[in-house]
Amino acid sequence: LALGLGVVFSILPAGEYFLRWQVSPLRAVGLSLGFLALAGVLGVWARHTMMATQFNRRLFATLLFLFVAQAVVALGGELYGLDGAGVEIVHMGLWATLVGMLAIMVDPWLAPSCASYAIGFLLAAKYPAQHSLCMSATNIVFSVNAIWRWRPATLLPTPAERADPRWPVPRKP
């Protein structure tokens, strides 16, 4: 799931750049709310793992909050008169802040991702025509960082996991 989301959020901004998509602030609101709905559906689908630990619940709640915050920022950008690029650049500052808070409160190993988002935000502010490439690059850094940090010990289920009648999703007794 994390790998899939990482790929999607790394490819979409690059697609925006190379295909010359124009994202307006109101479209950014719609995209953020659409991703909020998608995350909610995925959370229900993967509820046994997403809600299994306090750590997972906090990460999931943070993801949902991120999409709400993005929608609020995009709507504020529309009201202020920012164009879509301006809103997306501000989103990168939001991501730097949110990932920085996660690095402080949840896992300090996310600090490189925070630094990446902060540097990407500054580069995008200086070179707004390339902001989508900055978004894509920083999302790749975050994806690699998070997947490396939280990778499972094995990619395939262990014999004990396969022997568990509740597999593939062990449930609390």
C-alpha positions in Angstrom: 0.0 0.0 0.0 2.8 2.4 1.0 4.7 1.6 -2.1 1.7 2.1 -4.3 0.9 5.5 -2.8 4.6 6.5 -3.1 4.6 5.6 -6.8 1.4 7.5 -7.5 2.4 10.6 -5.6 5.9 10.6 -7.3 4.6 10.1 -10.8 1.6 12.5 -10.8 3.6 15.7 -10.3 6.1 14.6 -13.0 3.1 13.9 -15.3 1.8 17.4 -14.6 5.1 18.9 -15.7 5.7 16.8 -18.8 2.1 16.8 -20.0 1.7 20.5 -19.2 -1.3 20.0 -16.9 -2.6 23.2 -15.3 -3.9 22.7 -11.8 -6.1 25.5 -10.5 -6.5 26.2 -6.8 -10.1 24.9 -6.9 -9.0 21.8 -8.7 -6.3 21.3 -6.0 -9.2 21.4 -3.4 -11.0 18.7 -5.4 -7.9 16.6 -5.7 -7.2 16.9 -2.0 -10.7 15.9 -1.1 -10.7 13.1 -3.6 -7.5 11.7 -2.1 -9.0 12.1 1.4 -11.9 9.9 0.2 -9.5 7.4 -1.4 -7.4 7.3 1.8 -10.6 6.7 3.8 -11.7 3.8 1.5 -8.2 2.3 1.7 -8.2 2.8 5.5 -11.5 0.8 5.7 -10.1 -1.8 3.4 -6.9 -2.2 5.3 -8.4 -1.5 8.7 -7.0 -4.6 10.4 -3.4 -3.3 9.8 -4.1 0.4 9.7 -5.8 0.3 13.1 -3.7 -2.5 14.7 -1.3 -0.3 16.6 -1.3 3.2 18.0 1.5 4.1 15.6 -0.5 3.0 12.6 -3.6 4.8 13.8 -1.6 8.0 14.3 0.0 7.8 10.8 -3.4 7.2 9.2 -4.9 10.1 11.1 -2.0 12.3 10.0 -2.6 11.3 6.3 -6.2 12.2 6.6 -5.4 15.5 8.2 -2.8 16.2 5.5 -5.5 16.0 2.8 -7.9 18.3 4.8 -5.1 20.8 5.4 -4.2 20.7 1.7 -7.8 21.5 0.7 -7.9 24.4 3.2 -4.6 25.8 1.9 -5.8 25.5 -1.7 -9.1 27.2 -0.9 -7.2 30.0 0.9 -4.9 30.3 -2.1 -8.0 30.7 -4.4 -9.4 33.4 -2.1 -6.1 35.2 -2.0 -5.6 34.9 -5.8 -2.7 32.4 -6.0 -2.5 30.4 -9.2 -2.3 26.6 -9.1 1.5 26.5 -9.1 1.5 28.9 -6.1 -0.8 26.6 -4.2 1.2 23.5 -5.0 4.4 25.3 -3.9 2.7 26.2 -0.6 1.6 22.5 -0.3 5.3 21.6 -0.3 5.9 23.9 2.7 3.0 22.2 4.4 4.5 18.8 3.7 7.9 19.9 5.1 6.1 21.1 8.3 4.0 18.0 8.7 6.8 15.5 8.0 9.0 17.6 10.4 6.4 17.2 13.1 6.3 13.4 12.4 10.1 13.3 12.7 9.9 15.0 16.1 7.0 13.1 17.5 7.0 9.7 15.8 10.2 8.7 14.1 13.4 10.9 13.8 14.4 8.8 10.8 11.9 11.0 8.8 14.2 14.0 9.2 15.8 13.5 5.8 12.3 13.7 4.2 11.6 16.9 6.1 14.8 18.4 4.8 14.0 17.2 1.3 10.6 18.9 1.4 12.0 22.1 2.8 14.7 22.2 0.1 12.2 21.3 -2.6 9.8 24.1 -1.3 12.6 26.7 -1.5 13.7 25.5 -5.0 10.1 25.5 -6.2 9.6 29.0 -4.8 12.7 30.2 -6.7 12.0 28.3 -9.9 8.2 28.0 -10.1 8.1 26.6 -13.6 9.8 23.5 -12.3 7.7 23.1 -9.1 6.2 19.9 -10.3 9.6 18.3 -10.7 10.5 19.4 -7.2 7.3 17.8 -5.9 8.0 14.6 -7.7 11.6 14.4 -6.4 10.7 15.2 -2.8 7.9 12.6 -2.9 10.4 10.0 -4.2 12.8 10.9 -1.3 9.9 10.5 1.2 8.8 7.2 -0.3 12.2 5.7 -0.3 12.9 7.0 3.3 9.6 5.7 4.7 9.7 2.4 2.9 13.3 1.8 3.9 12.6 2.7 7.5 9.4 0.7 7.9 10.2 -2.2 5.6 9.0 -5.6 6.8 11.7 -8.0 8.0 10.6 -10.2 5.1 8.6 -9.5 2.0 7.0 -12.9 2.0 5.0 -14.3 4.9 7.0 -16.5 7.3 5.9 -20.1 7.8 4.4 -19.2 11.2 2.3 -16.4 9.6 1.1 -18.8 6.8 0.2 -21.4 9.5 -2.0 -18.9 11.4 -5.6 -19.6 10.4 -6.3 -15.8 10.6 -3.6 -15.1 8.0 -3.3 -12.9 5.9 -4.4 -10.4 8.6 -3.8 -11.5 12.2 -6.4 -10.1 14.5 -6.2 -9.3 18.1 -7.6 -12.1 20.4 
